[in-house]
């Protein structure tokens, strides 16, 4: 009896549709874990890179030197550095043009920083929609497999003159495995999605704060009252 009710035996004896449901849930779970590990590593690298760049930015280093260094060896994981490069590049370009109003220079630099910030947030949010989809649909897919398996079990019982627990249990058990697989795929995806969303929000707020502080420094430079170093500004 115990051998007949082993998980692998139940999966092997399940109908083709239920097996396809189980296979899709296993694939969704595997891909979800791959996304979870990849996103977690990315957020850790991004947060550390942001702290390092912010420390350099506020160390009093000349902004032109900081721009040259970040331009020569850019860190693709540092969204804050990308915002700085985009804003400072546009600021320098507009200031070199004759007859450009300081307010127009600032507007162009801020627009460039907003675009860079949106691009970085979009990069951080990549693949999160997949986790949300797995978390929200996997239980229903598993439930569909369970309902289908139970329907097949009862249809088989209708052809028997005498039904016992021994004849009912295997069909019900194989059907419930689909629900268990759905929950196994959904729970980690939901937890990771919520956690990653919070991390993206924190990084996005840090980008916005940095852009505002950097805008204040550029504003003073645009109106001729700012020092060339971030720390002194």
N, C-alpha and C positions, 0 to 999 in steps of 0.2 A: 504493500500500500504506500509506504513512504517513498519507494523508488518510483512508483507511478505518478506521484504528486511532486516530483522534483521540478524545479523551475525550468530546466532545459528541456525536459520531457514535455512539459505543458506548452512551452513555446513551439516546440517541434510539431506538436499535435494540433496547434491552433489553426484556424482557417487561414486561407491566403490573405484575405483582407486584413484580418487582425495581425498577421505577421508583417504586412506592409506598414500598418500603423505603428507597430513596435519598432520596426526598422527606421521609420522616419523620426520617431522620438529619440532613438539612440543617436542618429546622425545629428539631430538638433542639439542634443546634450553635448556631444563631442565638439561641435562647432562653437557652442556657447562657451565651453571651458577654454577653447583656444582663444576666443575673443576676450574672455575675462583676463587671461594671463597677459595677452598682448596689450590690452588697454591699461591694466594695472602697471605694467612696466613703463608704458608711455607716460602715464600721469606722474609716476615717481621721478622719471627723468626730467619731465617738464617742470615740476615743482622745484627740484634741486637746481636746475639751470636758471630758473627765474630768481631764486635767492642769490645765486652767484652773480648774476648780471646786475641785480639791484644793488648788491654790495659794491660792485665796481662803479656803478653809476653814481652812487652817493659818496664815493670815496674822495671826491674833489678832482677827479681826472678831467682833463680838458675834453669837451664834447667832440671836437674835431678829431682828437686822437682816438677817443673811444669809437667814433664812427669808422675811422680807418681800420682799427683793429677788428671790429666786428664785421666789417665788409670784407676784409682779407681772409678771415677764417670764421664764417658764419656758423652758428649752432642751430641746426634745423629743429632741435627740440625746445629751443627757447623762444616762446611766443613774444615775450617782453622785448627781447632783443630785436625781433622782426618789427615790432611796433616802433621801437626807437629808430631803426634804420629807415623805415618808410617815412616817418615824420620828419626826421632830420634831413633826409635827402630832398624831400619836397620843399622844406623850409629853405635850404641852401639854394636850390634851383630858382625859387621865386625871388629870393633876395638878390640874386645876381642879375635879375632882369630889371631894366630901368623903368621907372615910373609906376612900379607896383606898390599899391598902398599897403602899409603894415598889417591892416586888418585883413586884407585879401591874402597876404602871406600866411597869416595865422589860420585863416579859414581853409586854405589849401593844405597846410600841414596837419590840421586836425582831421580833415577829411581823409587824408592818406593814412593817418593812424587808426581811424575808425574802420577803414577798409581792411587794413592789416589785422586789427583786432577781431573783426568778424571772420576773416579767413582762418585765424588761429582757433577761434571757438568752434568753427565748423569742423576743423581738423580734430579737435578734442571730442566732438559729438559723433564722429564717424563710427558706425557699427553699433551705436547704442540702440538704434531703432530695432536692430535684429534681436538684441536681448529683450527689449520690450515685447516684441512679437512672440518670441519663444515663451516668455513668462506669462503672456495673456492667452495664448492659444493652445499650448501644450496640454493643460488639464482637460480642455474640451476635446482635443484629438484623442487623448487617452480614454476619456469617457465614451467617445464614439466607438472606439475599439471594444470597450467593456460591454456597451449595449448590444453591439453586433454579436459578440461572443455569447452573451446570455441568450439572445434570440436564437442562435444556433443550438444552444444547449436545450432550451425548451422545445424547439422543433424536433430535436432528437428524442426527447422524453415522450413526445406525443406518439411516437411509433413503438414505444415500449409498453407492455401490459403491466409491468410492475416496476416502479421507480424506487430506488433506494438512495441513501446518502452516497454510497460508493459510486453510483452512476451519475449523480448530480454534481458532486464535488469537483471532479476534474474540469468540467466545462465552466463552472463558475470561477474556479481558481485561475484558469488561463485567461478568462475575461478580465478579472481584477488586476492581472499583471499589467495590462495596458494602462489602467488608471494609475498604478504605482509608477510606471515609467513616465507618464505625463507629469506627475508631481515631481519626480526626480529631475526631470529636465527643467521644470518651471521654477522651482524654489530657488536654486542658485542663480538663475537668470534674473529673477525679480530682485533678489538681495543685491546682486552686482549692479543692476541698473540703477537702483536707488542710491547706492553708495557712489557710483561713478557720476551720477547726476549732481550730487552734492559737491564732488571734487571739481567738476567742470564749472559749477557756479562760483566756487571759491577762486578758481584761476581766472574766470571771466571778471569777477569783481577786482581782482588784483591787477588785471590788465587795464581796466577802466580807471582805477585809482592812479596807476602809473601814467597813463595817457594824460590825465588831468594835471598831475604834478609836472610832467614834462611840458605840457602846454603853457603852464605858468612861467616856466623858465624861458621857453621860446618867446613868449609874449614880451618879457622884459628885454630879451635880445632884439626882438623886432622893433621895439620902440627905443633902442639904444641905451638901455639902463641896466643891462644884465652882464654879469661876469661870464666868461667863456667856460667855466667849470661848473658842473652840476652842484657840487657840494657848496661852493661859494654862493651860488645863485639862490 
